Amino acid sequence: MTALAGWENFYVIVGSSAGALIGLQFVVITLIADAPNSRADAQAGGAFSTPSVVHFGAVLFLSAIATAPWGALTPVAVFWGLLGLFGIAYSVIVARRLRTQTSYKPVGEDWLFHALLPLAAYAALAVSACAAHPHARVALFLVAAAALLLLFIGIHNAWDAVTYHVFVRRREQGDAEQTNKPNA
């Protein structure tokens, strides 16, 4: 019996949620695809929308490797450690995209949920991989916390993007249409 025994239900629930949320994210992107886009909007997508899918994908990946029938914890720890390292690099890329995109000026909440919290979650994965052998139980709880944090970050960011498109962009489009209407 490995250290992962007993975690199956947790990862089935978390992984299923992440998979469903990836699908919903694609539906939302499809629904707002008819909105007029600019180059700045495409840059903003790389900073605000794409990371949500990446975080959901990371949770789905963690769930898949955690529920596979491994004989030991070592290969799993290697995978979640690599995911942590790649996630750290991706978080830096997203922070750069936040800073350079011109469609929207990020506020403190944006920096927290798009850069800092994901960086913390991925760093926790990297650290937990190093701690897996001497402190397996603690490492597994740290991985679970990172997975939940990434899931909730993705939910927050997806909701934020949808409400921005629904309430801000549509209002801007309506205002532009009113301005361009000829006087009767």
C-alpha positions in Angstrom: 0.0 0.0 0.0 1.5 3.4 -1.1 1.3 6.7 0.6 -1.3 7.7 -2.0 -3.8 5.1 -0.7 -6.8 7.0 0.6 -6.4 10.0 -1.7 -8.3 8.5 -4.7 -11.7 10.1 -3.9 -10.1 13.5 -3.4 -8.4 13.4 -6.7 -11.3 11.9 -8.6 -13.5 14.8 -7.3 -10.8 17.5 -7.9 -9.8 16.1 -11.3 -13.4 15.8 -12.5 -14.1 19.4 -11.4 -11.0 20.6 -13.3 -12.0 18.7 -16.4 -15.5 20.0 -16.4 -14.3 23.6 -15.8 -11.9 23.3 -18.8 -15.0 22.4 -20.9 -17.0 25.3 -19.5 -14.1 27.6 -20.3 -14.2 26.6 -23.9 -17.9 27.2 -24.0 -17.5 30.7 -22.6 -14.7 31.5 -25.1 -16.9 30.3 -27.9 -19.9 32.4 -26.7 -17.8 35.6 -26.5 -15.9 34.9 -29.7 -18.4 37.1 -31.7 -17.3 40.2 -29.8 -15.1 42.6 -31.8 -11.5 41.9 -30.9 -8.3 44.0 -31.1 -4.7 43.0 -30.9 -4.8 44.3 -27.3 -7.6 41.9 -26.5 -5.5 39.0 -27.9 -2.7 40.0 -25.6 -5.1 40.1 -22.6 -6.3 36.6 -23.4 -2.7 35.3 -22.9 -2.6 37.1 -19.5 -6.1 36.5 -18.3 -7.9 33.6 -20.0 -5.3 31.1 -21.0 -3.8 30.8 -17.5 -7.2 29.5 -16.2 -7.1 26.6 -18.6 -3.5 25.9 -17.8 -4.3 25.8 -14.0 -7.3 23.6 -14.6 -5.1 21.4 -16.8 -2.5 21.2 -14.0 -5.1 20.1 -11.5 -6.3 17.5 -14.0 -2.8 16.2 -14.5 -2.1 16.1 -10.8 -5.3 14.1 -10.3 -4.4 11.7 -13.1 -0.9 10.9 -11.8 -2.2 10.7 -8.2 -4.8 8.1 -9.1 -2.6 5.9 -11.3 -1.6 2.6 -9.7 2.0 3.5 -8.8 4.1 1.1 -6.7 5.9 3.9 -4.9 5.7 7.6 -4.3 8.9 8.6 -6.0 7.6 8.7 -9.6 4.6 10.7 -8.6 6.8 13.1 -6.7 9.0 13.6 -9.7 5.9 14.4 -11.9 4.4 16.9 -9.4 7.9 18.4 -8.9 8.3 18.9 -12.7 4.8 20.4 -12.9 5.8 22.7 -10.0 8.9 23.9 -11.9 7.1 24.4 -15.2 4.3 26.2 -13.3 6.8 28.6 -11.7 8.2 29.4 -15.1 4.7 29.9 -16.5 3.7 32.1 -13.6 6.6 34.4 -14.5 5.5 34.5 -18.1 2.0 35.4 -17.1 3.2 38.2 -14.8 5.2 39.6 -17.8 2.0 39.3 -20.0 0.0 41.1 -17.3 2.5 43.9 -17.3 2.8 44.3 -21.1 -0.8 43.8 -22.3 -2.6 47.1 -23.0 -6.3 46.1 -23.0 -6.8 46.4 -19.3 -4.7 47.9 -16.4 -4.4 45.1 -13.7 -5.3 46.0 -10.2 -4.0 44.3 -7.0 -6.6 41.5 -7.1 -5.4 40.7 -10.6 -1.8 40.5 -9.6 -2.8 38.3 -6.6 -4.9 35.8 -8.5 -3.0 35.7 -11.9 0.6 35.9 -10.6 1.2 35.5 -6.9 -1.2 32.8 -5.8 -0.4 30.5 -8.9 3.3 31.1 -8.2 2.7 30.0 -4.6 0.8 26.9 -5.6 3.4 25.8 -8.1 6.2 26.5 -5.7 4.4 24.3 -3.1 4.4 21.5 -5.7 8.1 21.9 -6.2 8.8 22.0 -2.5 6.6 19.0 -1.7 8.4 16.9 -4.3 11.6 17.5 -2.4 9.9 16.7 0.9 8.1 13.6 -0.4 10.6 11.0 1.0 11.3 12.3 4.5 7.7 13.7 5.0 5.4 11.9 2.7 2.2 12.7 4.6 2.9 16.4 4.8 4.0 16.5 1.2 0.7 14.9 0.1 -1.3 17.4 2.0 0.8 20.2 0.4 0.1 18.8 -3.0 -3.6 18.6 -2.3 -3.6 22.2 -1.0 -1.8 23.3 -4.2 -4.3 21.5 -6.4 -7.3 23.1 -4.6 -5.6 26.5 -4.7 -5.1 26.1 -8.5 -8.7 25.0 -8.9 -10.1 28.0 -6.9 -7.7 30.4 -8.7 -9.0 29.1 -12.0 -12.6 29.5 -10.9 -12.0 33.0 -9.7 -10.2 34.0 -12.8 -12.7 32.4 -15.2 -15.6 34.2 -13.3 -13.7 37.5 -13.4 -13.1 37.2 -17.2 -16.8 36.3 -17.9 -18.1 39.2 -15.8 -15.7 41.6 -17.4 -16.9 40.5 -20.9 -20.5 40.6 -19.9 -20.7 43.8 -17.9 -17.8 45.9 -19.2 -17.2 45.0 -22.8 -20.9 44.7 -23.8 -21.6 48.0 -22.1 -18.7 49.6 -24.1 -20.1 48.0 -27.3 -23.6 49.4 -26.6 -22.1 52.9 -25.9 -20.2 52.7 -29.2 -23.3 51.7 -31.1 -25.3 54.6 -29.6 -22.5 57.0 -30.4 -22.4 55.8 -34.1 -26.2 55.9 -34.6 -27.3 58.6 -37.0 -29.7 61.2 -35.6 -33.2 60.9 -36.9 
